[in-house]
């Protein structure tokens, strides 16, 4: 993975940490103000965008790695 993927991953994780912090601050009722809902929408959108991009751009190499591991397990089983 290259630097861009690492940065996208960090951005997605940070956005999800921000979402978690919103939930923690509003436990147990989870009543968010309009401003907080807007922040939530933006943070979730950022996380979705970055995770989707990471997934799509690396699907081929991740699938190849998965196939390689499956082949290694099949060889060991025989």
C-alpha positions in Angstrom: 0.0 0.0 0.0 1.2 3.5 -0.8 1.2 6.7 1.2 -2.1 7.8 -0.2 -3.8 4.7 1.1 -2.2 5.1 4.5 -3.5 8.7 4.6 -7.0 7.7 3.5 -7.0 5.0 6.2 -6.0 7.5 8.9 -8.7 9.9 7.7 -11.3 7.2 7.9 -10.2 6.1 11.3 -10.1 9.6 12.6 -13.6 10.3 11.3 -14.9 7.2 13.0 -13.2 8.2 16.3 -15.0 11.5 16.1 -18.3 9.7 15.6 -17.6 7.5 18.6 -16.8 10.6 20.7 -20.2 12.1 19.7 -21.9 8.9 20.9 -19.9 8.8 24.1 -20.9 12.4 24.9 -24.5 11.6 24.4 -24.8 8.3 26.2 -27.3 6.9 27.0 -29.9 9.0 25.3 -28.1 9.8 22.0 -30.1 13.0 21.4 -27.9 15.0 19.1 -28.5 18.7 18.2 -28.9 19.8 14.6 -25.3 21.0 14.6 -24.1 17.6 16.0 -26.1 15.7 13.4 -24.5 17.8 10.7 -21.1 16.9 12.1 -22.1 13.3 12.3 -23.2 13.3 8.7 -19.9 14.9 7.5 -17.8 12.5 9.5 -19.7 9.4 8.4 -19.5 10.6 4.8 -15.8 11.1 5.0 -15.3 7.7 6.6 -17.5 6.0 3.9 -15.7 7.8 1.1 -12.3 6.9 2.3 -13.1 3.3 3.2 -14.8 2.8 -0.2 -11.8 4.3 -2.0 -9.3 2.2 -0.1 -11.4 -0.9 -0.7 -12.0 -0.3 -4.4 -8.4 0.7 -5.2 -6.9 -2.3 -3.4 -9.5 -5.0 -4.1 -7.4 -6.7 -6.7 -4.3 -7.0 -4.5 -6.3 -8.0 -1.5 -8.2 -10.7 -3.5 -4.8 -12.0 -4.8 -3.5 -12.2 -1.3 -6.7 -14.0 -0.2 -6.3 -16.5 -3.1 -2.6 -17.0 -2.2 -3.6 -17.9 1.4 -6.3 -20.2 0.3 -3.8 -22.0 -2.0 -1.3 -22.3 0.9 -4.0 -23.9 3.1 -5.1 -26.3 0.4 -1.4 -27.4 -0.1 -1.1 -28.0 3.7 -4.3 -30.0 3.8 -3.1 -32.5 1.2 
